[in-house]
Amino acid sequence: MKGLPAETDFVVIGAGVAGLRAAIELAEAGRVLVLAKKEVTNSNTQYAQGGIAAALSDEDEVSLHLQDTLSAGDGLCNLDAVKVLVEEGPHRIEELIAWGTHFDRNGTKLVFGREGAHSRNRILHAQGDSTGREILRALFAKAQTLKNISVVEFEFSTGLLTDGGRVTGISLINEKGIAEEVACSAVLLATGGMGQLYRNTTNPEVATGDGVAMAFRAGAEVSDMEFIQFHPTALYLKKAPRFLLSEALRGEGAYLRNIEMDRFMGKYHPMGELAPRDVVARAIVHEMEVSHAKDPFVYLDLTHMNASKVQKRFPRIHATCMQHNIDITEDLIPIRPAAHYSMGGVRTDLDGRASLAGLYAAGEAAATGVHGANRLASNSLLEGLVYGARAGKVMREEIKPGRPKAGGQPKAAYSNGPVDAGLEEVIGQIQDVMWNDVGIVRMRRSMQEAIYKLQELASRLANPRTRRAYEAANLQVAGLLVARSALAREESRGAHYRTDYPDHDDKKFLKHSVVRGEKVAFV
């Protein structure tokens, strides 16, 4: 496909599991333009190792998956949203299998693994630790069989076009740096997460909170932004990226050890290494603090496990660690927590509708309340499938009579030239502020300082002219939304932990935060 159309029926921003599943649902109703910021393979879906959860085994029940999700969410899950997830999940998985997804099997039987805070073995994997990659492959192959779907890579969405309070299209910068517009009947934001807000993250470079920032600028409500999940176990080497070490490693029996070589999780939670992620992440932070090491970390230990079984079960993790001269079957793995997942996002109903007409969101970019204050492991790919399909189904009803108004003509070329060193410095400042002041452990004064520092950076990010400048501006907006929401929630719950308010306050805060303009409300 050469260039972008001036108008289409539906625009889907993001080509991960939520975006592609929605596009497949939309294809029978009209022309669907799916936009990927970089390659289709460069998304959080692609990086998802752990698996996808669903009550499909003979020993499992939907009601148990429901209860485990509610327990992990620490009182804040939207019950109706969780019911949708766990009840529709098995059908969506069976659909994936029918479309050619190859989940791991023992003979003809599907193999189910266990991860933290699950009461049953219900996690499906593909090629051991490449589940997201395999699901994406199958969805993309299915999408390519549908003539109404056009997937365009290297298109950077910069904003939502509105008319009379309704979203009518999008603005973009293409790979050559030329500004474009596309008119449409409805837009789905499936832009993934915002892990790049933090100095340490398991997320790819594209996870800069673009969808949430675009929606907020256009006037949409965002919700639950204070709940950022930090994955407890990311590879920690000074000159290596923070590679995710799947929770499935602990599900198979890996230990956590502190610098003194002691297993420590038993002190913090009866489930030990399989405690909810927020508990494990805070326990690791505490162990690093009491070690008084200049460069603290803890260890993930698989050395007591069967070496050939480990290699077969986790081929990608084994190969990646070997590139850094760590043999996970023989060596202890140095780890630290890293920002992993945003429970919050664009506030939607159970069909993906945002508060702006014509705007939808699904997957990590959306906030249905399904994860509450802390996402249960391996529910994220399932959410993308279930809620991507639901959003696509409802968007089909959004086609308005007549064609959308054509977008404007391409504007003057923007520069996508050399890296702006000053811009990279600003992004680094945002990441440091968020990691230090709005991270795993929080308190009032540091969050107030973070808000002040982030507001100070706004003037340096005004009038972005390049893709990277837009990413920086989006990170600044997303950072402020997280910090303001976290400051307003004067309690600790799930992934949001405050030393100055260490307990639950159900009377005031058993509610969802909603940001409308400058105001944070709890509803």
N, C-alpha and C positions, 0 to 999 in steps of 0.2 A: 504494500500500500504506500503510495507516494504522497507525503504530506498529510495534513489533517483536513477533514471536511469542515466547511463553514458551519454546518449544522448536522445533527443526528438526533435519534430518538432518546437514547440513554447514554450517559457518560459514567463509567466506573473508574474511579481513580484508585489504582492499586491492583496488582496482579498476583496477590497471594491467594490463600485458600478462600477467604471471604469474597474477594473480588471476582475470582474465576467462577466460584459456585453461583454467585448472583448473576453473572453474565450468562451462564448456561440456562438459568431460569428465565432470563429476559429474552433470549434469542428468538423465541417463537412469536414475540409481540412486536419486534421492530429492530432497527439497527442499533447495535451496541458497540460503543467505542471504549475499549479497555486501555488505560494508560499506565505504563510502567515507568517509574522514575529513572531506572537504569535497565539492566537486563531483567527479564521475567524471573530468572533464577536468583536475583538479589533481593530477597525479602526475608522477614522473620520466619515465614513458613519453611523456607529452604533450610533454615538453621535449626529447626525444631527436631531435636534428637529423641527426646524421651518417649513419645508415642501419643496415642489418641485413646481416650477413655470412653468406654461404653459398656453397658450391662448386657453382654451378649453370651457370656459363658453359662453353662448349666448351673454353676454354683452361685451365680450372681442374680440380683434383682434390681430393677429400676429404683425401687424404694430405698435400697441401700446406697446406690450412687447418689440419690437425692440427699440422703442424710449426711453422707461424707462431704458433699459439696457445701451443705449448710453449715456443718461443723467447722470446716476450714474458713468459711466466710465470716466467722466470728460475730454472728448475730445480725449482719447487715445484708445478707442476700435477699434479693427480691424473689420470694417463693414462687411466684408465677413464672418468672424467667427461668428459674432452675428446673421447674417441672417441664417447661418447653424443651430445655436442653437435654435432660436425661430421657424424656419420653420419645422425642423425635430423633435422638442421636443414633440408636441402633439401626433405624431405617436408612439414615444418611450413610452410615458405614456400609450397609449391604448394597446400597446404590453405588458407592465407590468401588466395591469389589466387582459388581456387575460391569463397571466401566474399565476394569482391568487393573485395579490397584492390587499389588502383590504384598499382602501382609505375611509375616513369618508364620510358618506352619510346622507342625510335627506330623508328617504324612499328609493327611487331608485336613486335619484339625487345626484350627487357629490356635496360636500360642498366646496366652495372656500373662503379662507380667504385673508386678506390684510396685507402687511408688508411695512416697510419703503421704500419710493421712488417708490412704485408701484402706477399707476394711476387707476388700476382696482383690483377687488377681483379675483386673479388668483392662489392663493397658495393652493395646495392640501395637506391635512394632513392625517396621519394615527394614530389611537388611540390617537387623540389629539396632543400629542407632542412626538411621537415615529416614525416619518415618515421614517427616515433613517433605523431604525431597521427593519421595515416592508418591505421596498424595498430590503434590504439585505437578509431577510428571503426568499422572493420570488425568487430572483436571484439565491441564493444558491440552493434552491429546484429545480429550472430549470436546473442548472448546473449538479446536481447529476443525472438527467435523461439521460445525454449525456455520453456515455461510453468512449469517447476520452478524457474527462477532468479528471485529477487527481488533487485534492486539498491537499496540504501537509502543515500542520501547524508546527510552531516552527522551521522554516528554515530561517536563517538570511543570506541574500545576502550581500556579502562583496565587490564584484567588477565585472566589465564586462571584458570578455576575448575578445581580438581583434586579427585579423590576416589580414594584408594588408589593414588596414583602415576600416575593417568591423567587426562588433560585431559577434562573433561566439559562445558565451556561457557566463556562469556566474560562479563565485566562491562563495562558501557559507561556513558557519559554522553551523553544525547541532546542535540539542538540546544537544547532548552529548559532544559538543566541538570539533568535528572532522571536519577538512577542507575537502571540496568536490568540484568537478567541474561537470558541466553539459554542454554538447555541444548542439547547436540548430541552427535553420535557422534564427530566429529572436527573439528579446527580447522586451517585452513591460514593461515599468516602469509605474506602477500605485501605487506608494508608498505613495501617500498622501502628507501631509504638513510638516511643520517644526516649529510648534508652540512651541516645547520644546527649541527653541532658546531663549525664553524669560522667565523671572522669573514668570510672571503671564500669564497663557494661559488656554484656554478652551479645548485644544487638549489632547488626551490621551498620555501616556508615550511613545508610539511607534512612535510619530510624530517627528522624528529627522532628517528630510531632507536627508534620505539615498539615494533616487533615484537621486536627483539633484547632490549630492556629487559624487556618482559613475559615473554619466554621465560626469560631469565636469572633473574628474580625467582621464577619458578615452579619453577626447579631444572634447566632444560635446559642442555646444554653449548653454548658458543659457541666459534668457531674463527677463526683468522687475522685477528683484529681489528686487528692492527698495520698491516695493509696498506690504507692509504687512498690512492686515486689522486687526484692533483691534476692537473686539466686545465691544460695549459700556457697556453692562450689564452682568457682571459675579458676582456671589455671592461672597461677601467679608467677610470672617470670618477667624480669624488668624490661626485656626488649622483645617481648612477645605479646600479641593481642590477648585479651581476656577470653580465652576459649572456654565455652560452656562444657562442664563435666556433668553429664546428665544425672538427674536424681535417680534414674534407674540403676546407677552404679551402687547407690546405697540400698536400693530395693533388692539388689542381688546379693547384698551382704557386706559392702565396703564399710570400713570404720572411719571415724574422724578421730584424729589424735592431735593434741596440742604440741607445742615445741618441746615439752618434757616427755613426749611420746605416750602420754596417758590418754585413754579414751575418756571423753568428758561429757558426752551428751546425756548420760544417765543422770547427771546432776540437775539437768534443766527440764527434762520431760520424760514421762514414763515410756514413751514410744522411742526414746533414744534417737538414733540416726534417722529414723523415719517420722520424726515430729514434723509438724507443719513448717513450711519454709521460713516464715517470719521468726519462729522460735529458734530454728537452727542458725539463721543468719545473725541474730542478736547474740546467741551463745558464742559463736565464733568471734564476733567483735569483742565480747567480754574477755574471752581467752587471750585474744591478741593484746588487749589493754593490760591485763595483769602480767603478761610476759615481759613488759617494759622493753621489748626489743625495738631497735631503731627502725627496722624494716620488718614489721610483724606479719606472720602468716600462720596457718595451721596445715596439717597434712590430711590428705585422703589416702587411705591405706587399703589396697587390694591384694597385698602380698600373701595373705593367708588363703586366697581363693584359687581355684583350679585355673592354671595359666592358659591352657588351650581353650577352656570354656570362656574365659574373659576375652581372649582374642576373637573368638567366633561371635560372641554376643555383642562386642563393642568394637568392631573393626575400624570405624572412622576415628573414634577417640584414641584407640591404640596407635593408629598410624600418625595422627596429628602429634601426639605426645612424643612419639619416636623421632619426629622431625626436630624436637627440642632436646633430644638425647635423654628422654625419660621413658623407661620401659615400665608401663603401669603394672605389669605382672611381677616385677622385681623391685621397683623403686617406689618410695613414698612420693606422692604428688603434692607440691606446694600449692595451696589454694587461698583465695580470699573471696568474700561475697562481691557481687557485682549487680548493678541495676539490670533487671531482666524483663519486667512486664508492667504495664500500666493497667490497673483495674478500672480506672476512670477514662473518660473521653467525652465525645459528643453525646449529649443526653438523648436517648431514643426510647420509643415504646417497644413492645415485643415484636413489632414488624419492621423495626429499623427506621421509623419516621423520626426525624429531628424536629425541633421546635420551629424551624423555618419550612414553609411549604416548598415542596419540590426537592428537599434535601433529605438524604438517608445516610445511615452509617452502619457498618457491620464489622465484626471482628474486634481486634484490639483498639481500633480508633473509636469504638462506640462504648457507651455506658448504659447497659440495660439494668445493671444491678445484679447480674447473674453470678458474679464472683464475690460480691460483698466486699469485705475489707481485706480479703486474701484469697487469691485463686488457688483452687485445688489442682495439683499437678496433672498435666495432660488433658485438662478441660479446654485449653485454648484452641487447638486445632478443631475440636468438636464444636466450639462456639462459632468459629469461622464458617464451618459447613452448615450448621443448623440455621444460624441467623443470616448468613449470606443468602441461603435459599429462601428464607422467609421474606427478606427485604426485596429480593428479585421478584418474588411472586406479587407482592403488593405494589411495587413500582410499575408493573405492567398495567395497573389501573390508572396510572398517572399520565398516560399519553393524552395530550390535549388535542381537540379538533384542529386540523390545519397544521402546517409545518411550523417549527420553532423559527423565530426571527434569526436570520443569518448573523453570524458574528462579525465583528469589525474586520477591516482589512489588516494584514500584518503591519505592525508598527515598525519604527526604526529598530535596527539591530541593537541588541544589548551586547555588552562585551562579556564573553566567557573566557577571557584571556588568562594571563598568568595569575597564579595564586596571590591573593592579597594578604600579605603577612600581617597587616593590622587586623584584618577580619579574623584570621586564625587565632590571633591573640585574644580577641573578644570572645570567640567561641570557647577558648581555653578558660577564660575567666568565668564564663557561665557554668562550665562543667565543674570547675573547682568550687565555686560558690554553692552549687547544688550538692556536690558530694560532701562538703564539709559542714554545711549549715542546714540542709534539708534532706539528709541522707537516712541511714538506717536508724539512728537515734537522734531525736530532735528536742529543741527547747525554745521557749519564746524569744529570748534575746537574739539567738543566732538566726532564727527565721526572720525576725524584724530586720536584722542587718542584711540578710539575703535579699529581701524585698527592696530595700534601699539601693543596694548595689545593682540589682537587675534593672530597677527604674533608671538609674544613672546611665546605664548602657543604651537606653532606648534612643537617645539622640545620635549615637554612633551608628545606629542601624536603620535610620530613617531613609526612605526612598531607595530601597534595594534595586540594583540594576543587573545583578548576576544571580545565577542559581545559588551559589554559595552564600551570597548576601541574603537571599530569601530564607535559606536554611538557618542562618544565624538569627534573623528576625523571628522566625518561627520558634526557635529554641528559647529565645528571650520571652516570648509570649507564653509558651508552655511552662517555662520555669516560674514565671510570675503566678500562673494559675495554680500550679502545684504548691508554691510557697504560701500564697494567700489562703488556699483551702486548708492547708496543714495548720497554719496559725489560728484559723477560726475554729478548728476542731480541738477543743480543750479537754482531751481525754486520750487514752491509748486504746487502740483497737486494731487487730490484725497487723497489717504491714506498717501502720502508722503508730510509732511509739514515741512518747514524750516523757522525758525524765521529770518535767515539772507537773505532769498530769499522768501518773503511771497506771491509773485504774480506768475501767469502763465508767462512763456516766450515761446509763441507758435513758435516764429521764430527759436529758437534753440532747443526746447525740445518737440515739438509736434511729438515725435518720440519714438521708443522703445529702451531701453538700451539693448545691447547685449555684453556679456562678452565672449571673446575668449582668453584663457590663462590669461595673466596679463593685457590685454587691455580692457577697457570699451568704446564701441562705441555707437553712436545713429543712428539708421537706420529707 
